[in-house]
Amino acid sequence: MSHGIDLAQSASIAEREDLGRTVHLKDDRDEPAYEGDTPVTVTIAGSYSKRYRRTQETLTQRMFKRRQTQLTAEQFMANRVELVAACVLTWEGIRNGDKPLPCSRENATLLLNAAPWILAQLEDAQADHASFSPGSSTT
């Protein structure tokens, strides 16, 4: 039975998504990724989060400033990467060669451009709003 929609709860939904959820990444063969015995993970804020919505507004303002009504395929892909990179909170097990790659927005952009299968996993995780709820699995 439905309980309707309570607008007073909308702030708590955004707050939960601001905290993020941890995603156990899969490699390019769709196998769970590990660094030794430790899962390779990314903690990502959801698409209802303030981070996501702020970045989306920035991208829209950029289009308005340029008086752009359409995006090229390259611009569309760059916007997807920018939206996800802005929402990466932390990660474990991401390396560049033999060195750990520090988690930053710039490095997230590098990662997502180099590994489109990770971009797809994180976009899916951002849209899985039920997984940001208390008691849901985080990996």
Phi and psi in radians as a Rosetta constraint file:
Dihedral C 1 N 2 CA 2 C 2 CIRCULARHARMONIC -1.367 0.35
Dihedral N 2 CA 2 C 2 N 3 CIRCULARHARMONIC 2.560 0.35
Dihedral C 2 N 3 CA 3 C 3 CIRCULARHARMONIC -1.942 0.35
Dihedral N 3 CA 3 C 3 N 4 CIRCULARHARMONIC 0.325 0.35
Dihedral C 3 N 4 CA 4 C 4 CIRCULARHARMONIC 1.280 0.35
Dihedral N 4 CA 4 C 4 N 5 CIRCULARHARMONIC -2.915 0.35
Dihedral C 4 N 5 CA 5 C 5 CIRCULARHARMONIC -2.099 0.35
Dihedral N 5 CA 5 C 5 N 6 CIRCULARHARMONIC 2.180 0.35
Dihedral C 5 N 6 CA 6 C 6 CIRCULARHARMONIC -1.839 0.35
Dihedral N 6 CA 6 C 6 N 7 CIRCULARHARMONIC 1.869 0.35
Dihedral C 6 N 7 CA 7 C 7 CIRCULARHARMONIC -1.068 0.35
Dihedral N 7 CA 7 C 7 N 8 CIRCULARHARMONIC -0.441 0.35
Dihedral C 7 N 8 CA 8 C 8 CIRCULARHARMONIC -1.132 0.35
Dihedral N 8 CA 8 C 8 N 9 CIRCULARHARMONIC -0.384 0.35
Dihedral C 8 N 9 CA 9 C 9 CIRCULARHARMONIC -1.516 0.35
Dihedral N 9 CA 9 C 9 N 10 CIRCULARHARMONIC -0.151 0.35
Dihedral C 9 N 10 CA 10 C 10 CIRCULARHARMONIC -1.085 0.35
Dihedral N 10 CA 10 C 10 N 11 CIRCULARHARMONIC -0.620 0.35
Dihedral C 10 N 11 CA 11 C 11 CIRCULARHARMONIC -1.125 0.35
Dihedral N 11 CA 11 C 11 N 12 CIRCULARHARMONIC -0.682 0.35
Dihedral C 11 N 12 CA 12 C 12 CIRCULARHARMONIC -1.213 0.35
Dihedral N 12 CA 12 C 12 N 13 CIRCULARHARMONIC -0.536 0.35
Dihedral C 12 N 13 CA 13 C 13 CIRCULARHARMONIC -1.134 0.35
Dihedral N 13 CA 13 C 13 N 14 CIRCULARHARMONIC -0.817 0.35
Dihedral C 13 N 14 CA 14 C 14 CIRCULARHARMONIC -1.094 0.35
Dihedral N 14 CA 14 C 14 N 15 CIRCULARHARMONIC -0.704 0.35
Dihedral C 14 N 15 CA 15 C 15 CIRCULARHARMONIC -1.081 0.35
Dihedral N 15 CA 15 C 15 N 16 CIRCULARHARMONIC -0.742 0.35
Dihedral C 15 N 16 CA 16 C 16 CIRCULARHARMONIC -1.065 0.35
Dihedral N 16 CA 16 C 16 N 17 CIRCULARHARMONIC -0.747 0.35
Dihedral C 16 N 17 CA 17 C 17 CIRCULARHARMONIC -1.268 0.35
Dihedral N 17 CA 17 C 17 N 18 CIRCULARHARMONIC -0.480 0.35
Dihedral C 17 N 18 CA 18 C 18 CIRCULARHARMONIC -1.100 0.35
Dihedral N 18 CA 18 C 18 N 19 CIRCULARHARMONIC -0.604 0.35
Dihedral C 18 N 19 CA 19 C 19 CIRCULARHARMONIC -1.222 0.35
Dihedral N 19 CA 19 C 19 N 20 CIRCULARHARMONIC -0.441 0.35
Dihedral C 19 N 20 CA 20 C 20 CIRCULARHARMONIC 1.478 0.35
Dihedral N 20 CA 20 C 20 N 21 CIRCULARHARMONIC 3.034 0.35
Dihedral C 20 N 21 CA 21 C 21 CIRCULARHARMONIC -2.402 0.35
Dihedral N 21 CA 21 C 21 N 22 CIRCULARHARMONIC 2.620 0.35
Dihedral C 21 N 22 CA 22 C 22 CIRCULARHARMONIC -1.616 0.35
Dihedral N 22 CA 22 C 22 N 23 CIRCULARHARMONIC 2.275 0.35
Dihedral C 22 N 23 CA 23 C 23 CIRCULARHARMONIC -2.000 0.35
Dihedral N 23 CA 23 C 23 N 24 CIRCULARHARMONIC 2.172 0.35
Dihedral C 23 N 24 CA 24 C 24 CIRCULARHARMONIC -1.396 0.35
Dihedral N 24 CA 24 C 24 N 25 CIRCULARHARMONIC 1.963 0.35
Dihedral C 24 N 25 CA 25 C 25 CIRCULARHARMONIC -1.271 0.35
Dihedral N 25 CA 25 C 25 N 26 CIRCULARHARMONIC 2.679 0.35
Dihedral C 25 N 26 CA 26 C 26 CIRCULARHARMONIC -1.887 0.35
Dihedral N 26 CA 26 C 26 N 27 CIRCULARHARMONIC 2.646 0.35
Dihedral C 26 N 27 CA 27 C 27 CIRCULARHARMONIC -1.425 0.35
Dihedral N 27 CA 27 C 27 N 28 CIRCULARHARMONIC -3.037 0.35
Dihedral C 27 N 28 CA 28 C 28 CIRCULARHARMONIC -1.194 0.35
Dihedral N 28 CA 28 C 28 N 29 CIRCULARHARMONIC -0.192 0.35
Dihedral C 28 N 29 CA 29 C 29 CIRCULARHARMONIC -1.749 0.35
Dihedral N 29 CA 29 C 29 N 30 CIRCULARHARMONIC 0.163 0.35
Dihedral C 29 N 30 CA 30 C 30 CIRCULARHARMONIC 1.191 0.35
Dihedral N 30 CA 30 C 30 N 31 CIRCULARHARMONIC 0.485 0.35
Dihedral C 30 N 31 CA 31 C 31 CIRCULARHARMONIC -1.801 0.35
Dihedral N 31 CA 31 C 31 N 32 CIRCULARHARMONIC 2.514 0.35
Dihedral C 31 N 32 CA 32 C 32 CIRCULARHARMONIC -0.981 0.35
Dihedral N 32 CA 32 C 32 N 33 CIRCULARHARMONIC 2.331 0.35
Dihedral C 32 N 33 CA 33 C 33 CIRCULARHARMONIC -1.608 0.35
Dihedral N 33 CA 33 C 33 N 34 CIRCULARHARMONIC 2.419 0.35
Dihedral C 33 N 34 CA 34 C 34 CIRCULARHARMONIC -2.343 0.35
Dihedral N 34 CA 34 C 34 N 35 CIRCULARHARMONIC 2.585 0.35
Dihedral C 34 N 35 CA 35 C 35 CIRCULARHARMONIC -1.910 0.35
Dihedral N 35 CA 35 C 35 N 36 CIRCULARHARMONIC 1.690 0.35
Dihedral C 35 N 36 CA 36 C 36 CIRCULARHARMONIC 1.190 0.35
Dihedral N 36 CA 36 C 36 N 37 CIRCULARHARMONIC -2.119 0.35
Dihedral C 36 N 37 CA 37 C 37 CIRCULARHARMONIC -1.722 0.35
Dihedral N 37 CA 37 C 37 N 38 CIRCULARHARMONIC -0.012 0.35
Dihedral C 37 N 38 CA 38 C 38 CIRCULARHARMONIC -1.669 0.35
Dihedral N 38 CA 38 C 38 N 39 CIRCULARHARMONIC 2.242 0.35
Dihedral C 38 N 39 CA 39 C 39 CIRCULARHARMONIC -1.062 0.35
Dihedral N 39 CA 39 C 39 N 40 CIRCULARHARMONIC 2.482 0.35
Dihedral C 39 N 40 CA 40 C 40 CIRCULARHARMONIC -1.455 0.35
Dihedral N 40 CA 40 C 40 N 41 CIRCULARHARMONIC 2.107 0.35
Dihedral C 40 N 41 CA 41 C 41 CIRCULARHARMONIC -2.295 0.35
Dihedral N 41 CA 41 C 41 N 42 CIRCULARHARMONIC 2.730 0.35
Dihedral C 41 N 42 CA 42 C 42 CIRCULARHARMONIC -2.304 0.35
Dihedral N 42 CA 42 C 42 N 43 CIRCULARHARMONIC 2.318 0.35
Dihedral C 42 N 43 CA 43 C 43 CIRCULARHARMONIC -1.706 0.35
Dihedral N 43 CA 43 C 43 N 44 CIRCULARHARMONIC 2.160 0.35
Dihedral C 43 N 44 CA 44 C 44 CIRCULARHARMONIC -2.220 0.35
Dihedral N 44 CA 44 C 44 N 45 CIRCULARHARMONIC 2.409 0.35
Dihedral C 44 N 45 CA 45 C 45 CIRCULARHARMONIC -1.373 0.35
Dihedral N 45 CA 45 C 45 N 46 CIRCULARHARMONIC 2.628 0.35
Dihedral C 45 N 46 CA 46 C 46 CIRCULARHARMONIC -1.427 0.35
Dihedral N 46 CA 46 C 46 N 47 CIRCULARHARMONIC 3.002 0.35
Dihedral C 46 N 47 CA 47 C 47 CIRCULARHARMONIC -1.323 0.35
Dihedral N 47 CA 47 C 47 N 48 CIRCULARHARMONIC -0.102 0.35
Dihedral C 47 N 48 CA 48 C 48 CIRCULARHARMONIC -1.676 0.35
Dihedral N 48 CA 48 C 48 N 49 CIRCULARHARMONIC 0.015 0.35
Dihedral C 48 N 49 CA 49 C 49 CIRCULARHARMONIC -1.272 0.35
Dihedral N 49 CA 49 C 49 N 50 CIRCULARHARMONIC 2.801 0.35
Dihedral C 49 N 50 CA 50 C 50 CIRCULARHARMONIC -1.122 0.35
Dihedral N 50 CA 50 C 50 N 51 CIRCULARHARMONIC -0.673 0.35
Dihedral C 50 N 51 CA 51 C 51 CIRCULARHARMONIC -1.020 0.35
Dihedral N 51 CA 51 C 51 N 52 CIRCULARHARMONIC -0.837 0.35
Dihedral C 51 N 52 CA 52 C 52 CIRCULARHARMONIC -1.098 0.35
Dihedral N 52 CA 52 C 52 N 53 CIRCULARHARMONIC -0.857 0.35
Dihedral C 52 N 53 CA 53 C 53 CIRCULARHARMONIC -1.135 0.35
Dihedral N 53 CA 53 C 53 N 54 CIRCULARHARMONIC -0.639 0.35
Dihedral C 53 N 54 CA 54 C 54 CIRCULARHARMONIC -1.114 0.35
Dihedral N 54 CA 54 C 54 N 55 CIRCULARHARMONIC -0.755 0.35
Dihedral C 54 N 55 CA 55 C 55 CIRCULARHARMONIC -1.161 0.35
Dihedral N 55 CA 55 C 55 N 56 CIRCULARHARMONIC -0.697 0.35
Dihedral C 55 N 56 CA 56 C 56 CIRCULARHARMONIC -1.076 0.35
Dihedral N 56 CA 56 C 56 N 57 CIRCULARHARMONIC -0.719 0.35
Dihedral C 56 N 57 CA 57 C 57 CIRCULARHARMONIC -1.117 0.35
Dihedral N 57 CA 57 C 57 N 58 CIRCULARHARMONIC -0.714 0.35
Dihedral C 57 N 58 CA 58 C 58 CIRCULARHARMONIC -1.066 0.35
Dihedral N 58 CA 58 C 58 N 59 CIRCULARHARMONIC -0.766 0.35
Dihedral C 58 N 59 CA 59 C 59 CIRCULARHARMONIC -1.131 0.35
Dihedral N 59 CA 59 C 59 N 60 CIRCULARHARMONIC -0.689 0.35
Dihedral C 59 N 60 CA 60 C 60 CIRCULARHARMONIC -1.157 0.35
Dihedral N 60 CA 60 C 60 N 61 CIRCULARHARMONIC -0.768 0.35
Dihedral C 60 N 61 CA 61 C 61 CIRCULARHARMONIC -1.063 0.35
Dihedral N 61 CA 61 C 61 N 62 CIRCULARHARMONIC -0.673 0.35
Dihedral C 61 N 62 CA 62 C 62 CIRCULARHARMONIC -1.047 0.35
Dihedral N 62 CA 62 C 62 N 63 CIRCULARHARMONIC -0.737 0.35
Dihedral C 62 N 63 CA 63 C 63 CIRCULARHARMONIC -1.135 0.35
Dihedral N 63 CA 63 C 63 N 64 CIRCULARHARMONIC -0.738 0.35
Dihedral C 63 N 64 CA 64 C 64 CIRCULARHARMONIC -1.096 0.35
Dihedral N 64 CA 64 C 64 N 65 CIRCULARHARMONIC -0.758 0.35
Dihedral C 64 N 65 CA 65 C 65 CIRCULARHARMONIC -1.047 0.35
Dihedral N 65 CA 65 C 65 N 66 CIRCULARHARMONIC -0.658 0.35
Dihedral C 65 N 66 CA 66 C 66 CIRCULARHARMONIC -1.503 0.35
Dihedral N 66 CA 66 C 66 N 67 CIRCULARHARMONIC -0.029 0.35
Dihedral C 66 N 67 CA 67 C 67 CIRCULARHARMONIC 0.961 0.35
Dihedral N 67 CA 67 C 67 N 68 CIRCULARHARMONIC 0.712 0.35
Dihedral C 67 N 68 CA 68 C 68 CIRCULARHARMONIC -1.603 0.35
Dihedral N 68 CA 68 C 68 N 69 CIRCULARHARMONIC 2.300 0.35
Dihedral C 68 N 69 CA 69 C 69 CIRCULARHARMONIC -1.918 0.35
Dihedral N 69 CA 69 C 69 N 70 CIRCULARHARMONIC -0.228 0.35
Dihedral C 69 N 70 CA 70 C 70 CIRCULARHARMONIC -2.425 0.35
Dihedral N 70 CA 70 C 70 N 71 CIRCULARHARMONIC 2.636 0.35
Dihedral C 70 N 71 CA 71 C 71 CIRCULARHARMONIC -1.854 0.35
Dihedral N 71 CA 71 C 71 N 72 CIRCULARHARMONIC 2.544 0.35
Dihedral C 71 N 72 CA 72 C 72 CIRCULARHARMONIC -1.313 0.35
Dihedral N 72 CA 72 C 72 N 73 CIRCULARHARMONIC 2.906 0.35
Dihedral C 72 N 73 CA 73 C 73 CIRCULARHARMONIC -1.030 0.35
Dihedral N 73 CA 73 C 73 N 74 CIRCULARHARMONIC -0.681 0.35
Dihedral C 73 N 74 CA 74 C 74 CIRCULARHARMONIC -1.152 0.35
Dihedral N 74 CA 74 C 74 N 75 CIRCULARHARMONIC -0.722 0.35
Dihedral C 74 N 75 CA 75 C 75 CIRCULARHARMONIC -1.168 0.35
Dihedral N 75 CA 75 C 75 N 76 CIRCULARHARMONIC -0.701 0.35
Dihedral C 75 N 76 CA 76 C 76 CIRCULARHARMONIC -1.061 0.35
Dihedral N 76 CA 76 C 76 N 77 CIRCULARHARMONIC -0.802 0.35
Dihedral C 76 N 77 CA 77 C 77 CIRCULARHARMONIC -1.132 0.35
Dihedral N 77 CA 77 C 77 N 78 CIRCULARHARMONIC -0.729 0.35
Dihedral C 77 N 78 CA 78 C 78 CIRCULARHARMONIC -1.077 0.35
Dihedral N 78 CA 78 C 78 N 79 CIRCULARHARMONIC -0.669 0.35
Dihedral C 78 N 79 CA 79 C 79 CIRCULARHARMONIC -1.159 0.35
Dihedral N 79 CA 79 C 79 N 80 CIRCULARHARMONIC -0.713 0.35
Dihedral C 79 N 80 CA 80 C 80 CIRCULARHARMONIC -1.030 0.35
Dihedral N 80 CA 80 C 80 N 81 CIRCULARHARMONIC -0.832 0.35
Dihedral C 80 N 81 CA 81 C 81 CIRCULARHARMONIC -1.080 0.35
Dihedral N 81 CA 81 C 81 N 82 CIRCULARHARMONIC -0.781 0.35
Dihedral C 81 N 82 CA 82 C 82 CIRCULARHARMONIC -1.086 0.35
Dihedral N 82 CA 82 C 82 N 83 CIRCULARHARMONIC -0.709 0.35
Dihedral C 82 N 83 CA 83 C 83 CIRCULARHARMONIC -1.087 0.35
Dihedral N 83 CA 83 C 83 N 84 CIRCULARHARMONIC -0.779 0.35
Dihedral C 83 N 84 CA 84 C 84 CIRCULARHARMONIC -1.270 0.35
Dihedral N 84 CA 84 C 84 N 85 CIRCULARHARMONIC -0.781 0.35
Dihedral C 84 N 85 CA 85 C 85 CIRCULARHARMONIC -1.024 0.35
Dihedral N 85 CA 85 C 85 N 86 CIRCULARHARMONIC -0.635 0.35
Dihedral C 85 N 86 CA 86 C 86 CIRCULARHARMONIC -1.144 0.35
Dihedral N 86 CA 86 C 86 N 87 CIRCULARHARMONIC -0.377 0.35
Dihedral C 86 N 87 CA 87 C 87 CIRCULARHARMONIC -1.799 0.35
Dihedral N 87 CA 87 C 87 N 88 CIRCULARHARMONIC -0.018 0.35
Dihedral C 87 N 88 CA 88 C 88 CIRCULARHARMONIC -1.290 0.35
Dihedral N 88 CA 88 C 88 N 89 CIRCULARHARMONIC 2.108 0.35
Dihedral C 88 N 89 CA 89 C 89 CIRCULARHARMONIC -1.668 0.35
Dihedral N 89 CA 89 C 89 N 90 CIRCULARHARMONIC -0.813 0.35
Dihedral C 89 N 90 CA 90 C 90 CIRCULARHARMONIC -2.663 0.35
Dihedral N 90 CA 90 C 90 N 91 CIRCULARHARMONIC 2.914 0.35
Dihedral C 90 N 91 CA 91 C 91 CIRCULARHARMONIC -2.677 0.35
Dihedral N 91 CA 91 C 91 N 92 CIRCULARHARMONIC 2.813 0.35
Dihedral C 91 N 92 CA 92 C 92 CIRCULARHARMONIC -2.350 0.35
Dihedral N 92 CA 92 C 92 N 93 CIRCULARHARMONIC 2.376 0.35
Dihedral C 92 N 93 CA 93 C 93 CIRCULARHARMONIC 1.493 0.35
Dihedral N 93 CA 93 C 93 N 94 CIRCULARHARMONIC 0.201 0.35
Dihedral C 93 N 94 CA 94 C 94 CIRCULARHARMONIC -1.612 0.35
Dihedral N 94 CA 94 C 94 N 95 CIRCULARHARMONIC 2.212 0.35
Dihedral C 94 N 95 CA 95 C 95 CIRCULARHARMONIC -2.239 0.35
Dihedral N 95 CA 95 C 95 N 96 CIRCULARHARMONIC 2.783 0.35
Dihedral C 95 N 96 CA 96 C 96 CIRCULARHARMONIC -2.183 0.35
Dihedral N 96 CA 96 C 96 N 97 CIRCULARHARMONIC 1.709 0.35
Dihedral C 96 N 97 CA 97 C 97 CIRCULARHARMONIC 1.228 0.35
Dihedral N 97 CA 97 C 97 N 98 CIRCULARHARMONIC -2.231 0.35
Dihedral C 97 N 98 CA 98 C 98 CIRCULARHARMONIC -1.669 0.35
Dihedral N 98 CA 98 C 98 N 99 CIRCULARHARMONIC 0.122 0.35
Dihedral C 98 N 99 CA 99 C 99 CIRCULARHARMONIC -1.970 0.35
Dihedral N 99 CA 99 C 99 N 100 CIRCULARHARMONIC 2.419 0.35
Dihedral C 99 N 100 CA 100 C 100 CIRCULARHARMONIC -1.066 0.35
Dihedral N 100 CA 100 C 100 N 101 CIRCULARHARMONIC 2.448 0.35
Dihedral C 100 N 101 CA 101 C 101 CIRCULARHARMONIC -1.652 0.35
Dihedral N 101 CA 101 C 101 N 102 CIRCULARHARMONIC 2.035 0.35
Dihedral C 101 N 102 CA 102 C 102 CIRCULARHARMONIC -1.063 0.35
Dihedral N 102 CA 102 C 102 N 103 CIRCULARHARMONIC 2.513 0.35
Dihedral C 102 N 103 CA 103 C 103 CIRCULARHARMONIC -1.371 0.35
Dihedral N 103 CA 103 C 103 N 104 CIRCULARHARMONIC 2.022 0.35
Dihedral C 103 N 104 CA 104 C 104 CIRCULARHARMONIC -2.620 0.35
Dihedral N 104 CA 104 C 104 N 105 CIRCULARHARMONIC 2.881 0.35
Dihedral C 104 N 105 CA 105 C 105 CIRCULARHARMONIC -1.084 0.35
Dihedral N 105 CA 105 C 105 N 106 CIRCULARHARMONIC -0.718 0.35
Dihedral C 105 N 106 CA 106 C 106 CIRCULARHARMONIC -1.124 0.35
Dihedral N 106 CA 106 C 106 N 107 CIRCULARHARMONIC -0.761 0.35
Dihedral C 106 N 107 CA 107 C 107 CIRCULARHARMONIC -1.219 0.35
Dihedral N 107 CA 107 C 107 N 108 CIRCULARHARMONIC -0.584 0.35
Dihedral C 107 N 108 CA 108 C 108 CIRCULARHARMONIC -1.092 0.35
Dihedral N 108 CA 108 C 108 N 109 CIRCULARHARMONIC -0.713 0.35
Dihedral C 108 N 109 CA 109 C 109 CIRCULARHARMONIC -1.080 0.35
Dihedral N 109 CA 109 C 109 N 110 CIRCULARHARMONIC -0.772 0.35
Dihedral C 109 N 110 CA 110 C 110 CIRCULARHARMONIC -1.034 0.35
Dihedral N 110 CA 110 C 110 N 111 CIRCULARHARMONIC -0.832 0.35
Dihedral C 110 N 111 CA 111 C 111 CIRCULARHARMONIC -1.045 0.35
Dihedral N 111 CA 111 C 111 N 112 CIRCULARHARMONIC -0.845 0.35
Dihedral C 111 N 112 CA 112 C 112 CIRCULARHARMONIC -1.201 0.35
Dihedral N 112 CA 112 C 112 N 113 CIRCULARHARMONIC -0.560 0.35
Dihedral C 112 N 113 CA 113 C 113 CIRCULARHARMONIC -1.254 0.35
Dihedral N 113 CA 113 C 113 N 114 CIRCULARHARMONIC -0.608 0.35
Dihedral C 113 N 114 CA 114 C 114 CIRCULARHARMONIC -1.398 0.35
Dihedral N 114 CA 114 C 114 N 115 CIRCULARHARMONIC -0.474 0.35
Dihedral C 114 N 115 CA 115 C 115 CIRCULARHARMONIC -2.281 0.35
Dihedral N 115 CA 115 C 115 N 116 CIRCULARHARMONIC 1.401 0.35
Dihedral C 115 N 116 CA 116 C 116 CIRCULARHARMONIC -1.062 0.35
Dihedral N 116 CA 116 C 116 N 117 CIRCULARHARMONIC -0.415 0.35
Dihedral C 116 N 117 CA 117 C 117 CIRCULARHARMONIC -1.173 0.35
Dihedral N 117 CA 117 C 117 N 118 CIRCULARHARMONIC -0.485 0.35
Dihedral C 117 N 118 CA 118 C 118 CIRCULARHARMONIC -1.317 0.35
Dihedral N 118 CA 118 C 118 N 119 CIRCULARHARMONIC -0.702 0.35
Dihedral C 118 N 119 CA 119 C 119 CIRCULARHARMONIC -0.961 0.35
Dihedral N 119 CA 119 C 119 N 120 CIRCULARHARMONIC -0.823 0.35
Dihedral C 119 N 120 CA 120 C 120 CIRCULARHARMONIC -1.095 0.35
Dihedral N 120 CA 120 C 120 N 121 CIRCULARHARMONIC -0.731 0.35
Dihedral C 120 N 121 CA 121 C 121 CIRCULARHARMONIC -1.101 0.35
Dihedral N 121 CA 121 C 121 N 122 CIRCULARHARMONIC -0.731 0.35
Dihedral C 121 N 122 CA 122 C 122 CIRCULARHARMONIC -1.264 0.35
Dihedral N 122 CA 122 C 122 N 123 CIRCULARHARMONIC -0.636 0.35
Dihedral C 122 N 123 CA 123 C 123 CIRCULARHARMONIC -1.086 0.35
Dihedral N 123 CA 123 C 123 N 124 CIRCULARHARMONIC -0.741 0.35
Dihedral C 123 N 124 CA 124 C 124 CIRCULARHARMONIC -1.070 0.35
Dihedral N 124 CA 124 C 124 N 125 CIRCULARHARMONIC -0.755 0.35
Dihedral C 124 N 125 CA 125 C 125 CIRCULARHARMONIC -1.109 0.35
Dihedral N 125 CA 125 C 125 N 126 CIRCULARHARMONIC -0.698 0.35
Dihedral C 125 N 126 CA 126 C 126 CIRCULARHARMONIC -1.105 0.35
Dihedral N 126 CA 126 C 126 N 127 CIRCULARHARMONIC -0.558 0.35
Dihedral C 126 N 127 CA 127 C 127 CIRCULARHARMONIC -1.535 0.35
Dihedral N 127 CA 127 C 127 N 128 CIRCULARHARMONIC -0.163 0.35
Dihedral C 127 N 128 CA 128 C 128 CIRCULARHARMONIC -1.529 0.35
Dihedral N 128 CA 128 C 128 N 129 CIRCULARHARMONIC 1.356 0.35
Dihedral C 128 N 129 CA 129 C 129 CIRCULARHARMONIC -1.135 0.35
Dihedral N 129 CA 129 C 129 N 130 CIRCULARHARMONIC -0.537 0.35
Dihedral C 129 N 130 CA 130 C 130 CIRCULARHARMONIC -1.103 0.35
Dihedral N 130 CA 130 C 130 N 131 CIRCULARHARMONIC -0.506 0.35
Dihedral C 130 N 131 CA 131 C 131 CIRCULARHARMONIC -1.275 0.35
Dihedral N 131 CA 131 C 131 N 132 CIRCULARHARMONIC -0.176 0.35
Dihedral C 131 N 132 CA 132 C 132 CIRCULARHARMONIC -1.572 0.35
Dihedral N 132 CA 132 C 132 N 133 CIRCULARHARMONIC -0.093 0.35
Dihedral C 132 N 133 CA 133 C 133 CIRCULARHARMONIC -1.347 0.35
Dihedral N 133 CA 133 C 133 N 134 CIRCULARHARMONIC 2.665 0.35
Dihedral C 133 N 134 CA 134 C 134 CIRCULARHARMONIC -1.001 0.35
Dihedral N 134 CA 134 C 134 N 135 CIRCULARHARMONIC 2.429 0.35
Dihedral C 134 N 135 CA 135 C 135 CIRCULARHARMONIC 1.512 0.35
Dihedral N 135 CA 135 C 135 N 136 CIRCULARHARMONIC -0.100 0.35
Dihedral C 135 N 136 CA 136 C 136 CIRCULARHARMONIC -1.471 0.35
Dihedral N 136 CA 136 C 136 N 137 CIRCULARHARMONIC 2.746 0.35
Dihedral C 136 N 137 CA 137 C 137 CIRCULARHARMONIC -1.229 0.35
Dihedral N 137 CA 137 C 137 N 138 CIRCULARHARMONIC 2.492 0.35
Dihedral C 137 N 138 CA 138 C 138 CIRCULARHARMONIC -1.820 0.35
Dihedral N 138 CA 138 C 138 N 139 CIRCULARHARMONIC -0.058 0.35
